[in-house]
Each structure stands twice: as C-alpha cells, then as structure tokens.
Amino acid sequence: MTERPDIVQYRADFPILAAQMHGKPLAFLDSGASAQKPRAVIEAMNRIYESGYSNIHRGLYEISQNLTEDFESVRSKVAAFIGAPSDKNIVFTRNATEAVNLVAQSWGAAHLQEGDEIILTEMEHHANIVPWQLLRDKTGIVIKTVPFDERGVLDLEEYESLLSHKTKLISLVHVSNALGTINPVNKIIKIARDFYPEIKVLIDGSQGVVHMPVDVQAMDADFYVFTGHKLYGPTGIGVLYGKTEALESMPPYQGGGDMIERVAFEETTYKEPPYRFEAGTPAIVEVIGLGAAIDYVSQIGMADIAAHEKALLTYGTEKLRAISGLTMHGTAPNKAGIMSFTIEGLHISDIGMILDQCGVAVRTGHHCCMPLMARLGVEGTVRASLGLYSNRNDIDQLVEGLEKAKDLLS
Ligand SMILES: Cc1ncc(COP(=O)(O)O)c(C=O)c1O
C-alpha cells in the first residue's frame, strides 16, 4: 500500500509542518483537537485585514459592501459543502459547542417539557452532554444513553429499545473523537423516523465533516453541527445546520444588534433564521477563513482525503498493534483516522511527554469524553489523529517514540 502522491503533495501547503520540535521534524498527530492551517486560509484572512476590513451588514461604503457579500457567500459555500438546501439553513456560531448550546437553549427550551426524553450515546464529547444537562436542570427532561461494545460500536438494539412515545430528540456524534468510530447515522436517523417521524435528530459532525463527504439532506438530520478549526479553518467559527421547519420554530438564542427587525421598548421583532440567531458583530474574518478552508478541501476532494486517511489508518493500526503491551481503544470496522491507545504499565502523560521530546504531537487524557473513558475503564488514552497532510513518516516517528517511551519507562 503506497501513499497517494497527489495527496501527499498538499503537505507543503501547511507552513507549520516544516517546523521542528525539540530539534526533530514535527510529526503533528493532533488534528482531532485542531487541524493546522494551509497557506490559502492564512492568506485569505490576512488579505481582509490588510486591504478589505470593515464591519459588515451596515456600511454603505464599498469595503463594507464587498465584505458583506464575501461573508454571505461563505454561507452558500457551507450549504453546498454539506448538501444543505439553502444558505438560509446555515447559522454561524462560535464553534460546535455553541451550536449545540443554541439548539438546547432555543429549540429545547421551546419544545421540551418535564418528563420528555432525549437520547445521547456513551461516546459523546462533553459538548453534546453538558448543554443537555443544563436543560435537564431547568426543565426536568430525562436523558437516556446508548451504550457501545468493546470495539466502540453503538448497540443499535439497545438504541431501539430506548425509543418511546416520550422521545423528542436524539443527539449523537457522527465520528467519535476518542475512538474513531464512524456511527451509522443514516440508519440511526431512519430508525427514529420509522418509530415516530417527529423525533428530532442532531448530529455532532465536528469530526465528521473533516474526514468524509457529508450530505445532511441524504442523512435526513434535523440539525448538524461542526467547528471550523478542525476543518483546517480558523478558531472562533462554527456552524449549525438546521432544517427550515426546525429553525423557524426556534426563538432567538441571544439578543442584540443584527438579529432584529425593529426594536422599541414596548416590543421588538426579530429577523428570519438564520440571522435571528446571530446577535452582535459576527466572526467576520473567521468566516472568510472558513470559506477558504472549504474551497481548499473541496479542491482536493473530501472522498480523496477520506481514502488517504483510511490507508494511513490501516498502516498506523498495524504498526501500533505490533507494539507489545499496547491496547487499541476503538476497533470498530468503520473508523476514521483516529488511533486511541494505552500501553500496559505506562502512564499516558509520561508517554505524551516523551513523544513531545521525539517531535511527536499527540493528545493524552480523556479527550472531553469522561463518560466514554469510564465505560472503557481507563483514566484516558493517548490519541494520534490524522489530517489530510499526515504521512507514513509521522506514524513511523510515533512508533519510534513509543518504543523509546517503553525503554525509558518500563
Ligand atoms: C466530537 C466533538 N464534538 C464537539 C467538539 C467541540 O468542538 P469545539 O470545542 O470547537 O466547540 C469536539 C472538539 O474536540 C469534538 O471532537
């Protein structure tokens, strides 16, 4: 199995990957936490700051009008990228976390009452747990969870048995950031629809959109959320996709400028979605950066990125499995480029520190998935996560570092 040369060439587009860490080539294997940025994104943002910056939606002057147009064109770009019917289905948020909070506090508070049930899974990121707990504390809703097996595969029989006439929402992760499992979201949504068509489904696509092509209409999700910084874009910008009917049924989430039609002390009226949910000055330049990131990955092709990462995942998994004492957490048959593991007798933080000395950047800890770690019976894992620029050298450097950690620590 060889690496696709047409994908490997894109590594040069990421200036930071030429850097060294502790005198070693940087093997960046923490894209699951945040991806590195290609020159195209950095330059698109710099261009705005240097020659096209102003506030948007307000100014009558040329720079403001041009930037407003560019900003709004990114909404259409995001819609096309995830297969949404219209730019009106795309709400800009600060990140995926804010998108889930928006749905919980706006849709949830308007539609859920004491005793209503929502279903999450045991592999959720805290971003898809805590917002629902906050809502539970206010409204008295009940949270149920779908377990997963020893491979990290959701138990769909158990899921079906949790559905009841009280179920109002299912909210689950597309790709687990801690296990790599690609959940069968189309099937999960269909099961919900067959049970009761009115059940809403939110998909946390933070790790989904970065690893594969996504079509929210084919999936039939009511809500799909993701975060720009894992998609090679900047921090500070996220996306909430919502079906028209769902967004129209939601009251504003925050109040302020830009989201109103008319304000008077007696009564205020609000804009239509998505603008109703975007109070205050938005992350203007970050939206432009997200647009550049989407152009960048689209020109490579999400299917090609997925194929490249899959081949590298197979290579990395084989290499890691050959290390004695290593346990891989997350061995689902359908996985994205995330390898989570522990090594018998070695503390994960010690492994992380030695890998750092070897130029290898990985994440160690619970990866914001404490309930998942409790289910695995571990405090945390070492996680190596791939991006479109990852290559075999990164994996080889990781394996060398792990052998060194074993020598030094055992
Ligand atoms: C699966 C998943 N959901 C949600 C998030 C939260 O993303 P953000 O912190 O950008 O809101 C992450 C980030 O690690 C994630 O991996």
The ligand as an SDF file (V2000), in Angstrom:
LIG
                    3D

 16 16  0  0  0  0  0  0  0  0999 V2000
  -16.8010   15.1970   18.5670 C   0  0  0  0  0  0  0  0  0  0  0  0
  -16.5960   16.6020   19.0230 C   0  0  0  0  0  0  0  0  0  0  0  0
  -17.6540   17.3470   19.3260 N   0  0  0  0  0  0  0  0  0  0  0  0
  -17.5240   18.6190   19.7270 C   0  0  0  0  0  0  0  0  0  0  0  0
  -16.2970   19.2020   19.8680 C   0  0  0  0  0  0  0  0  0  0  0  0
  -16.2080   20.6150   20.3420 C   0  0  0  0  0  0  0  0  0  0  0  0
  -15.6060   21.4480   19.4060 O   0  0  0  0  0  0  0  0  0  0  0  0
  -15.3810   22.9770   19.8070 P   0  0  0  0  0  0  0  0  0  0  0  0
  -14.5650   22.9690   21.0660 O   0  0  0  0  0  0  0  0  0  0  0  0
  -14.6720   23.5770   18.6530 O   0  0  0  0  0  0  0  0  0  0  0  0
  -16.7380   23.5500   20.0290 O   0  0  0  0  0  0  0  0  0  0  0  0
  -15.1580   18.4500   19.5850 C   0  0  0  0  0  0  0  0  0  0  0  0
  -13.8030   19.0230   19.7980 C   0  0  0  0  0  0  0  0  0  0  0  0
  -12.9050   18.3530   20.2600 O   0  0  0  0  0  0  0  0  0  0  0  0
  -15.3140   17.1190   19.1390 C   0  0  0  0  0  0  0  0  0  0  0  0
  -14.2530   16.3710   18.8420 O   0  0  0  0  0  0  0  0  0  0  0  0
  1  2  1  0
  2  3  1  0
  2 15  2  0
  3  4  2  0
  4  5  1  0
  5  6  1  0
  5 12  2  0
  6  7  1  0
  7  8  1  0
  8  9  2  0
  8 10  1  0
  8 11  1  0
 12 13  1  0
 12 15  1  0
 13 14  2  0
 15 16  1  0
M  END
$$$$
